[in-house]
Amino acid sequence: MFAGIIVFLAGVVMLILVFGWTFSLFQDAKHTVSLASAKPIQAPLPTVLAGIGFQVALLFVMGYVASLIGSKGLQLYGVCRGVSPR
């Protein structure tokens, strides 16, 4: 029973971390492209967009895995309490 609660809480903590990383990713000023900037862009725009897309994809995968861990924790807790999984 305690194992299910611990696994569920681990999934919730991982989801909170992923949401925090996502918030900081989109609040970070270096990822925004300013058209009025006097400085030339260091990297080509497709490279910057590909890097941002890769980070977003990784955050999606981490969030998906964290939600799976949380759901498995709930299933484990339910089995310990006598509730059959669907």
Secondary structure, 3 states (H helix, E strand, C coil): CHHHHHHHHHHHHHHHHHHHHHHHHHHCHHHCCCCCCCCCCCCCHHHHHHHHHHHHHHHHHHHHHHHHHHHHHHHHHHHHCCCCCC
